[in-house]
């Protein structure tokens, strides 16, 4: 069962199929990725599909999509820094 966290104005949920389209849009925007490390450039649709696959199979790469008003607007991730 997937963990979903619901706040007053937002929803945190696991990445799902279809999110990769938004990832490509956001992660090809320099103003977004300039603060991130390890983002392929350019970010391709295949990169988004692989990211979603990894978050569902690798327990060290857990991430949540941030939804506001039903629209994916970002991601937050949790990583096992002890590995």
Backbone as ProteinMPNN parsed JSONL, in Angstrom:
{"seq_chain_A": "XXXXXXXXXXXXXXXXXXXXXXXXXXXXXXXXXXXXXXXXXXXXXXXXXXXXXXXXXXXXXXXXXXXXXXXXXXXXXXXXXXX", "coords_chain_A": {"N_chain_A": [[0.837, -1.179, 0.0], [0.613, 2.169, -0.872], [2.083, 5.067, 0.589], [0.404, 8.006, 1.359], [0.299, 11.402, 2.002], [-1.77, 13.81, 3.215], [-2.386, 17.21, 3.236], [-3.81, 20.375, 4.237], [-3.858, 21.998, 1.923], [-2.468, 20.536, 0.038], [-1.058, 17.519, -1.41], [0.968, 14.773, -0.784], [2.377, 12.221, -2.57], [3.286, 8.977, -3.891], [5.377, 8.882, -6.842], [3.816, 8.518, -10.032], [2.812, 6.751, -13.004], [2.788, 8.763, -15.829], [3.532, 11.092, -14.581], [6.031, 11.613, -15.552], [5.964, 13.31, -17.737], [5.559, 15.878, -16.699], [7.916, 16.002, -15.191], [9.872, 16.161, -17.205], [9.263, 18.644, -18.282], [9.71, 20.391, -16.045], [12.359, 19.705, -15.266], [13.955, 20.456, -17.328], [14.198, 23.089, -17.094], [16.301, 25.631, -16.43], [16.297, 27.359, -14.198], [15.172, 25.815, -12.243], [16.754, 23.433, -12.068], [19.301, 24.334, -11.447], [19.848, 24.275, -8.771], [20.0, 21.655, -8.119], [21.617, 18.468, -7.916], [22.989, 15.86, -9.919], [21.165, 15.607, -12.084], [20.243, 14.592, -15.23], [21.173, 16.194, -18.301], [20.162, 17.033, -21.453], [17.013, 16.512, -19.763], [15.26, 13.668, -20.333], [12.251, 12.035, -21.526], [12.523, 9.308, -21.083], [14.248, 9.343, -18.903], [12.569, 10.251, -16.874], [10.691, 8.157, -16.752], [12.373, 6.083, -15.896], [13.162, 7.115, -13.403], [10.727, 7.043, -11.979], [10.319, 4.267, -11.974], [12.529, 3.481, -10.4], [11.895, 4.648, -7.906], [9.896, 3.014, -7.093], [11.062, 0.566, -6.766], [13.539, 0.652, -5.463], [14.46, 0.898, -2.25], [16.056, 2.859, -1.138], [15.651, 5.165, -2.528], [13.298, 6.99, -2.121], [10.544, 8.905, -2.979], [8.237, 11.629, -3.11], [5.561, 12.901, -4.953], [4.501, 16.249, -5.184], [1.422, 17.546, -4.974], [-0.766, 20.132, -5.829], [-3.934, 21.394, -5.874], [-4.639, 19.198, -7.481], [-2.62, 19.076, -9.367], [0.612, 18.099, -10.338], [3.348, 19.609, -8.922], [5.899, 19.5, -8.001], [8.62, 17.708, -6.384], [9.651, 15.807, -3.567], [12.245, 14.23, -1.863], [13.475, 11.392, -0.031], [16.375, 10.1, 1.299], [18.601, 7.441, 2.043], [21.192, 8.186, 3.77], [23.133, 6.758, 5.027], [24.018, 4.7, 3.492]], "CA_chain_A": [[0.0, 0.0, 0.0], [1.422, 3.378, -1.002], [1.85, 6.098, 1.58], [-0.055, 9.298, 0.863], [0.153, 12.374, 3.074], [-2.658, 14.861, 2.73], [-2.467, 18.408, 4.054], [-4.96, 21.23, 3.949], [-3.826, 22.501, 0.542], [-1.527, 19.77, -0.772], [-1.027, 16.066, -1.301], [2.246, 14.125, -1.072], [2.049, 10.868, -3.002], [4.358, 8.378, -4.688], [5.335, 9.175, -8.276], [2.992, 7.573, -10.773], [2.921, 6.807, -14.457], [2.225, 10.001, -16.34], [4.268, 12.21, -13.992], [7.276, 11.866, -16.283], [5.759, 14.443, -18.656], [5.831, 17.085, -15.914], [9.338, 15.998, -14.845], [10.616, 16.656, -18.365], [9.018, 20.094, -18.355], [10.364, 21.082, -14.936], [13.793, 19.433, -15.142], [14.678, 21.109, -18.417], [14.164, 24.517, -16.766], [17.552, 25.922, -15.724], [16.032, 27.981, -12.903], [14.848, 24.739, -11.295], [17.828, 22.433, -11.888], [20.577, 24.91, -11.011], [20.026, 23.951, -7.355], [19.964, 20.204, -7.966], [22.756, 17.713, -8.447], [22.703, 14.558, -10.523], [20.044, 15.637, -13.018], [20.744, 14.541, -16.609], [20.838, 17.345, -19.141], [18.761, 17.346, -21.191], [16.217, 15.504, -19.073], [14.397, 13.07, -21.361], [11.093, 11.272, -21.07], [13.037, 8.032, -20.582], [14.799, 9.591, -17.566], [11.425, 10.311, -15.964], [10.152, 6.8, -16.608], [13.329, 5.342, -15.074], [13.076, 7.645, -12.041], [9.521, 6.488, -11.36], [10.592, 2.839, -11.735], [13.449, 3.355, -9.272], [11.241, 4.987, -6.634], [9.012, 1.911, -6.725], [11.808, -0.68, -6.573], [14.756, 0.844, -4.664], [13.996, 1.514, -1.007], [16.902, 3.997, -0.768], [15.251, 6.328, -3.336], [11.869, 7.223, -1.952], [10.167, 10.267, -3.303], [6.824, 11.949, -3.154], [5.119, 13.992, -5.791], [3.756, 17.279, -4.468], [0.26, 17.973, -5.761], [-1.599, 21.23, -5.349], [-5.118, 21.477, -6.737], [-4.638, 18.082, -8.419], [-1.554, 19.196, -10.36], [1.965, 17.852, -9.86], [4.124, 20.851, -9.003], [7.251, 19.3, -7.509], [8.987, 16.436, -5.761], [10.496, 15.818, -2.386], [12.796, 12.895, -1.747], [14.119, 10.952, 1.185], [17.474, 9.226, 0.914], [19.328, 6.775, 3.12], [22.562, 8.713, 3.692], [24.048, 5.811, 5.666], [24.392, 3.661, 2.533]], "C_chain_A": [[0.884, 1.246, 0.0], [1.053, 4.384, 0.081], [1.46, 7.395, 0.882], [-0.234, 10.198, 2.076], [-0.662, 13.538, 2.538], [-2.694, 16.011, 3.73], [-3.687, 19.214, 3.661], [-5.014, 21.639, 2.482], [-2.914, 21.708, -0.385], [-1.683, 18.277, -0.519], [0.388, 15.614, -1.635], [1.926, 12.677, -1.39], [3.219, 10.299, -3.796], [4.246, 8.817, -6.15], [4.5, 8.112, -8.987], [3.193, 7.763, -12.269], [2.168, 8.035, -14.949], [2.925, 11.221, -15.779], [5.501, 12.582, -14.8], [7.144, 13.053, -17.244], [6.049, 15.755, -17.927], [7.305, 17.156, -15.525], [10.159, 16.58, -15.982], [10.466, 18.167, -18.469], [9.824, 20.833, -17.278], [11.885, 20.913, -14.964], [14.592, 19.851, -16.365], [14.642, 22.624, -18.261], [15.38, 24.83, -15.9], [17.298, 26.515, -14.345], [15.632, 26.962, -11.842], [16.074, 23.871, -11.032], [19.146, 23.031, -11.412], [20.867, 24.62, -9.538], [20.076, 22.447, -7.091], [21.243, 19.582, -8.493], [22.226, 16.436, -9.076], [21.44, 14.536, -11.384], [20.62, 15.584, -14.427], [20.313, 15.78, -17.39], [21.127, 17.001, -20.58], [18.082, 16.191, -20.464], [15.189, 14.984, -20.059], [13.232, 12.327, -20.728], [11.537, 9.945, -20.466], [13.634, 8.188, -19.185], [13.679, 9.624, -16.529], [10.818, 8.945, -15.709], [11.062, 5.978, -15.701], [13.286, 5.817, -13.622], [11.859, 7.058, -11.313], [9.724, 5.002, -11.052], [11.477, 2.662, -10.505], [12.772, 3.66, -7.936], [10.307, 3.876, -6.176], [9.773, 0.619, -6.422], [13.015, -0.554, -5.651], [14.386, 1.593, -3.39], [14.862, 2.699, -0.579], [16.53, 5.262, -1.531], [13.745, 6.519, -3.239], [11.574, 8.688, -2.245], [8.666, 10.415, -3.295], [6.603, 13.059, -4.16], [4.33, 14.965, -4.929], [2.641, 17.761, -5.389], [-0.437, 19.124, -5.064], [-2.724, 21.394, -6.364], [-5.1, 20.409, -7.828], [-3.544, 18.114, -9.459], [-0.196, 18.95, -9.714], [2.778, 19.128, -10.014], [5.535, 20.694, -8.465], [7.426, 17.918, -6.921], [9.759, 16.724, -4.489], [10.98, 14.386, -2.203], [13.427, 12.646, -0.395], [15.172, 9.934, 0.796], [18.126, 8.642, 2.147], [20.791, 7.18, 3.011], [23.58, 7.788, 4.321], [24.514, 4.719, 4.708], [25.528, 4.112, 1.691]], "O_chain_A": [[1.811, 1.347, 0.804], [-0.113, 4.537, 0.444], [2.114, 7.822, -0.07], [-0.851, 9.799, 3.064], [-0.3, 14.169, 1.545], [-2.99, 15.819, 4.909], [-4.498, 18.776, 2.845], [-6.081, 21.629, 1.867], [-2.615, 22.165, -1.489], [-2.334, 17.839, 0.43], [0.947, 16.022, -2.652], [1.289, 11.983, -0.597], [4.047, 11.049, -4.313], [3.149, 9.091, -6.636], [4.486, 6.949, -8.584], [3.677, 8.797, -12.728], [1.043, 8.301, -14.525], [2.926, 12.278, -16.411], [5.968, 13.72, -14.747], [8.136, 13.726, -17.526], [6.707, 16.64, -18.474], [7.891, 18.239, -15.523], [11.046, 17.402, -15.752], [11.439, 18.879, -18.718], [10.537, 21.79, -17.58], [12.619, 21.869, -14.713], [15.799, 19.617, -16.42], [15.008, 23.358, -19.179], [15.482, 24.353, -14.77], [18.026, 26.197, -13.404], [15.751, 27.241, -10.649], [16.396, 23.604, -9.874], [20.035, 22.283, -11.006], [22.016, 24.711, -9.106], [20.186, 22.027, -5.94], [21.873, 20.112, -9.408], [21.116, 16.001, -8.771], [20.723, 13.536, -11.401], [21.414, 16.451, -14.791], [19.237, 16.334, -17.168], [22.276, 16.696, -20.902], [18.522, 15.044, -20.542], [14.354, 15.736, -20.561], [13.241, 12.033, -19.532], [10.99, 9.507, -19.453], [13.541, 7.272, -18.368], [13.828, 9.084, -15.433], [10.469, 8.616, -14.575], [10.577, 5.254, -14.831], [13.365, 5.0, -12.705], [11.965, 6.631, -10.164], [9.339, 4.535, -9.98], [11.215, 1.801, -9.665], [13.05, 2.994, -6.939], [9.963, 3.804, -4.996], [9.195, -0.323, -5.881], [13.474, -1.558, -5.106], [14.04, 2.774, -3.433], [14.436, 3.479, 0.272], [17.042, 6.336, -1.215], [13.014, 6.234, -4.188], [12.289, 9.584, -1.796], [7.924, 9.445, -3.454], [7.356, 14.032, -4.213], [3.578, 14.552, -4.046], [2.9, 18.317, -6.456], [-0.667, 19.09, -3.855], [-2.481, 21.516, -7.564], [-5.495, 20.672, -8.964], [-3.525, 17.27, -10.355], [0.113, 19.522, -8.669], [2.886, 19.668, -11.114], [6.301, 21.658, -8.47], [6.525, 17.079, -6.951], [10.428, 17.75, -4.36], [10.212, 13.44, -2.371], [13.858, 13.573, 0.292], [14.889, 9.003, 0.042], [18.19, 9.297, 3.188], [21.547, 6.582, 2.245], [24.782, 8.006, 4.167], [25.336, 3.887, 5.091], [25.985, 3.37, 0.822]]}, "name": "protein", "num_of_chains": 1, "seq": "XXXXXXXXXXXXXXXXXXXXXXXXXXXXXXXXXXXXXXXXXXXXXXXXXXXXXXXXXXXXXXXXXXXXXXXXXXXXXXXXXXX"}
